[in-house]
Amino acid sequence: MRSSTVTTAALSLSLAAGATAARVCGANSSSTYQWTVGDARYDGADPSVASSTSTVAFSIVPGTGTGYATFFECMGEWPEAWGGWYEGGDKLIWGDCIWAGNGPNSDTTVSFALDWKNRTMYLSHTYACSDIEGSSALAIGSAPLDLACAATTDGPESCTLNAAAKPSITTQGRPAHASTGTGCADDAGLYQSWQLESWVRKYKMAAGTQTPSEDSGPAFTLRNMANSDVFACAPGADSAYRGDCAWAGEGESAPATTATFEFDSERDLLTITQTWICNDSPSYDAIGIGFVQATCTRAGDQLTCTSGPVWVGTDAP
């Protein structure tokens, strides 16, 4: 099980503290937002330790990076062979970026992914809309990283951002939530992603051990960012780490779509699958994978873990 030591304190600042300023995000909006990568580090897996993983860390700043008032810290880890893609396949692994807690914050979530082979960083953020009451939207961008790397003959590779390089990432705003059930053809043409809310997981684990003796598994609300689909997700009867998501949006039933999840408790990786059942075209899935590193409180052997909003994307935008 991954340690939450680093994120426990940071998440108490939580992006759930809310946006301090709303933004225009209607259908005709073409808003762009500037970010700067202030620092970056990659440490490869230790070849002498079988369970060792690669770790990445970024410090990002809204705006041009000059005279900034706040920043976000992004961290992730995975087996080195994966290179930022789940099991080395075609699904990016998205991670949360933690707000430092100082200065203004206009975003609900900030997230990142890294294509290590191509040295490309992806950045996304969700935010409240000023022109559509009660709605929120998404902006995504990417940039190449200029890194200086070194490795010993028997040790891991380490890379840092070149001193003169301060990569700039421009994110492009996308329209706010469309109406529920826009239809298979419409949904298929949209970038699918989700915002997780009200995450709760409870388990028992004696001090000094690494394996829970009891585990409720995670329960959370799942909001599709491309439309207004909403689901309530909870474990099934056969596993604490897999479950179906019940429709929780407007209307009595989902408009020909279902959602499921699977949680890897060893790596804190959540896989979301939403399926559209189409009458006039082939059915299809959208799959997203992201870290959920929650804040845990302990009472004896009982741990209760919660998290502010977390965004999970799908393929490289």
C-alpha positions in Angstrom: 0.0 0.0 0.0 1.3 3.4 -1.0 2.1 5.7 1.9 0.0 8.8 2.3 2.5 10.6 4.5 3.4 13.3 2.1 -0.1 14.0 0.9 -1.9 13.8 4.2 -0.8 17.2 5.4 -1.0 18.7 1.9 -4.5 17.5 1.2 -5.8 19.2 4.4 -5.3 22.4 2.4 -7.4 20.7 -0.4 -8.6 22.2 -3.6 -12.0 21.7 -2.1 -11.3 25.0 -0.4 -13.0 26.2 -3.5 -12.4 28.6 -6.4 -12.0 32.2 -5.5 -13.0 33.4 -8.9 -15.2 32.0 -11.6 -14.5 31.9 -15.3 -16.4 32.0 -18.6 -16.9 28.5 -20.0 -20.0 28.5 -22.2 -20.3 26.8 -25.6 -18.8 29.7 -27.4 -15.9 30.3 -25.0 -12.4 30.0 -26.3 -10.7 30.8 -23.0 -7.0 29.9 -22.5 -5.0 29.8 -19.3 -1.2 30.1 -18.8 0.8 27.9 -16.5 4.6 27.6 -15.8 6.5 24.6 -14.7 8.8 26.0 -12.0 10.6 22.8 -11.1 10.6 19.2 -12.0 12.3 16.0 -10.9 12.3 12.4 -12.0 13.9 9.5 -10.1 14.0 6.1 -11.7 13.4 2.9 -9.9 16.3 1.4 -7.9 17.4 -1.7 -9.8 18.5 -3.4 -6.6 15.0 -3.3 -5.1 12.4 -5.4 -6.8 9.4 -3.3 -5.6 11.0 0.0 -6.4 9.1 2.5 -8.5 9.9 5.6 -10.5 8.7 8.9 -8.9 8.0 12.3 -10.5 7.4 15.7 -8.9 6.5 19.0 -10.4 6.0 22.5 -9.0 3.6 24.5 -11.2 2.5 28.1 -11.1 -0.6 29.8 -12.6 0.5 32.5 -15.1 3.9 33.3 -16.4 5.8 32.4 -13.2 6.8 36.0 -12.3 5.4 37.6 -9.3 3.2 34.6 -8.6 1.1 34.4 -5.4 0.5 30.7 -5.3 1.6 27.3 -6.7 0.7 23.6 -6.9 2.8 20.5 -6.1 2.2 17.4 -8.3 3.5 14.0 -7.4 3.2 10.5 -8.9 4.9 7.1 -9.0 4.6 3.9 -11.1 6.7 0.9 -12.1 9.5 2.2 -14.3 8.5 0.1 -17.3 5.1 1.8 -17.4 6.6 5.2 -18.2 3.5 7.1 -17.1 1.1 4.8 -19.0 -1.0 2.2 -17.1 0.9 -1.2 -17.4 2.8 0.4 -20.3 -0.3 0.5 -22.5 -2.3 3.3 -24.0 -3.9 4.8 -20.9 -2.3 7.8 -19.2 -2.1 7.8 -15.4 -3.5 11.1 -14.0 -2.4 12.5 -10.7 -3.6 15.2 -8.4 -1.7 18.5 -7.9 -2.0 19.9 -4.4 -2.6 23.6 -3.9 0.0 25.2 -1.6 -2.7 27.0 0.3 -1.2 30.5 -0.2 -2.7 33.2 -2.4 -5.8 33.0 -4.6 -7.0 29.8 -6.2 -9.5 29.8 -9.1 -9.6 26.1 -9.7 -11.5 23.2 -8.2 -9.0 20.5 -9.2 -5.6 20.6 -10.9 -4.2 17.4 -12.4 -1.2 16.1 -14.4 0.0 13.2 -16.4 3.5 12.4 -17.8 4.4 10.6 -21.0 8.0 9.8 -19.9 9.2 8.3 -23.2 8.3 11.5 -25.1 9.1 13.8 -22.1 5.7 15.5 -22.3 3.7 16.8 -19.4 -0.1 17.1 -19.6 -2.0 19.5 -17.4 -5.7 19.9 -16.7 -7.8 21.9 -14.3 -11.5 22.2 -13.6 -13.2 25.4 -12.4 -16.6 27.1 -11.7 -18.4 28.9 -14.5 -19.3 32.5 -14.2 -21.7 32.4 -17.1 -23.6 29.2 -16.3 -24.8 29.1 -12.7 -23.9 25.9 -10.8 -21.8 24.4 -13.6 -18.1 23.8 -14.0 -15.7 23.2 -16.9 -12.4 21.8 -17.9 -9.2 23.1 -19.6 -6.3 20.9 -20.8 -2.9 21.6 -22.3 0.6 20.0 -22.7 4.2 20.9 -23.1 7.5 19.2 -23.7 10.0 19.0 -20.8 13.7 20.0 -21.2 15.4 17.7 -18.6 19.0 17.0 -17.7 19.4 13.3 -16.7 22.3 11.4 -15.1 22.7 7.8 -14.0 25.3 5.6 -12.3 26.2 2.2 -13.6 24.4 0.5 -10.7 21.9 3.1 -9.6 18.7 4.7 -10.8 18.4 7.5 -13.4 17.7 11.0 -12.0 16.5 14.0 -14.0 15.9 17.6 -13.2 14.6 20.6 -15.1 17.4 22.4 -17.0 18.2 25.6 -15.2 17.2 27.8 -18.1 14.0 25.9 -18.9 10.8 27.1 -17.4 8.2 25.3 -19.7 5.0 27.2 -20.3 1.7 25.3 -20.7 -1.3 26.9 -22.2 -4.6 25.1 -21.4 -7.6 25.4 -23.6 -11.0 25.8 -22.0 -13.7 23.4 -23.1 -17.5 23.9 -23.0 -19.4 23.4 -19.7 -21.4 20.3 -19.1 -23.8 19.5 -21.9 -27.3 18.2 -21.1 -27.6 14.6 -19.9 -28.0 12.1 -22.7 -26.9 14.1 -25.6 -26.8 10.9 -27.6 -24.1 8.3 -28.5 -22.8 10.3 -31.5 -22.5 13.5 -29.5 -20.8 11.9 -26.5 -18.4 10.0 -28.8 -17.1 13.3 -30.1 -16.3 14.8 -26.7 -13.3 14.3 -24.5 -14.5 12.2 -21.6 -13.3 12.7 -18.1 -14.8 12.7 -14.6 -14.6 14.6 -11.3 -14.6 12.4 -8.2 -16.3 13.9 -5.1 -17.1 12.8 -1.5 -14.5 10.0 -1.5 -14.7 7.8 1.6 -12.9 4.6 2.4 -12.7 2.9 5.8 -10.4 0.0 6.8 -8.8 -1.7 9.7 -5.0 -2.0 9.9 -2.9 -2.6 12.9 0.0 -0.2 13.5 3.2 -1.4 11.9 1.4 -3.6 9.3 0.9 -3.0 5.6 -2.3 -5.0 4.9 -5.8 -4.1 6.0 -7.7 -6.8 8.0 -11.0 -5.3 7.0 -11.8 -2.8 4.1 -15.0 -1.1 3.1 -13.5 -0.1 -0.2 -14.1 3.3 -1.7 -17.5 5.1 -2.1 -17.7 8.3 -4.1 -19.8 10.5 -6.4 -18.7 10.4 -10.1 -19.5 13.4 -12.3 -18.8 13.3 -16.0 -17.2 16.5 -17.2 -18.3 16.2 -20.8 -22.0 16.0 -20.0 -24.1 16.1 -16.8 -24.1 12.4 -16.0 -23.8 11.7 -12.3 -23.3 8.4 -10.6 -23.0 7.1 -7.0 -20.3 4.5 -6.8 -19.8 1.8 -4.1 -18.2 -1.6 -3.9 -20.2 -4.7 -5.0 -20.9 -7.7 -2.9 -18.0 -9.8 -4.3 -15.2 -7.3 -3.8 -14.4 -4.2 -1.8 -12.3 -2.9 -4.7 -14.8 -3.3 -7.6 -18.3 -2.0 -8.0 -21.0 -0.6 -10.2 -22.1 3.0 -10.1 -25.8 3.8 -9.7 -27.4 6.6 -11.7 -27.7 9.7 -9.5 -28.4 12.3 -12.1 -31.6 13.9 -13.3 -34.4 11.5 -14.2 -35.2 8.1 -12.8 -32.7 6.2 -14.9 -29.5 6.7 -16.8 -29.8 7.6 -20.5 -28.3 4.4 -22.0 -25.0 4.7 -20.1 -23.5 2.8 -17.2 -20.3 3.2 -15.1 -18.1 0.9 -13.1 -14.9 1.2 -11.1 -11.9 -0.8 -9.9 -9.5 0.3 -7.2 -5.9 -0.9 -6.8 -5.4 -0.4 -3.1 -1.6 -1.2 -3.3 -1.0 1.7 -5.7 -4.0 3.9 -4.9 -5.0 3.7 -8.6 -8.6 4.0 -9.6 -9.9 2.8 -13.0 -13.2 4.3 -14.2 -15.1 2.8 -17.1 -18.2 4.4 -18.5 -20.1 2.6 -21.3 -22.6 4.0 -23.8 -25.2 1.5 -25.2 -26.1 2.8 -28.6 -29.1 1.9 -30.7 -28.0 3.5 -34.0 -24.2 3.0 -33.7 -21.7 0.7 -32.0 -21.5 0.9 -28.2 -18.3 2.2 -26.8 -16.3 2.7 -23.5 -14.4 5.6 -22.0 -11.7 4.5 -19.5 -9.7 6.7 -17.2 -7.1 5.9 -14.6 -5.9 8.2 -11.8 -4.3 8.3 -8.4 -6.5 8.9 -5.4 -4.3 9.8 -2.4 -6.7 10.6 0.4 -6.2 12.0 3.9 -6.6 9.4 6.5 -7.4 9.7 10.2 -6.8 6.9 12.7 -8.8 5.8 15.7 -7.1 2.7 17.1 -6.9 0.3 14.2 -9.7 2.0 12.3 -8.7 4.4 9.5 -11.1 6.7 7.7 -9.8 8.2 4.4 -11.4 11.1 2.6 -10.5 13.4 -0.3 -11.5 16.6 -1.9 -12.5 16.7 -5.6 -10.1 14.7 -7.9 -10.2 14.8 -11.7 -9.5 11.7 -13.8 -8.9 12.0 -17.5 -8.9 9.4 -20.3 -6.5 9.4 -23.3 -3.9 12.0 -24.1 -6.0 15.1 -25.2 
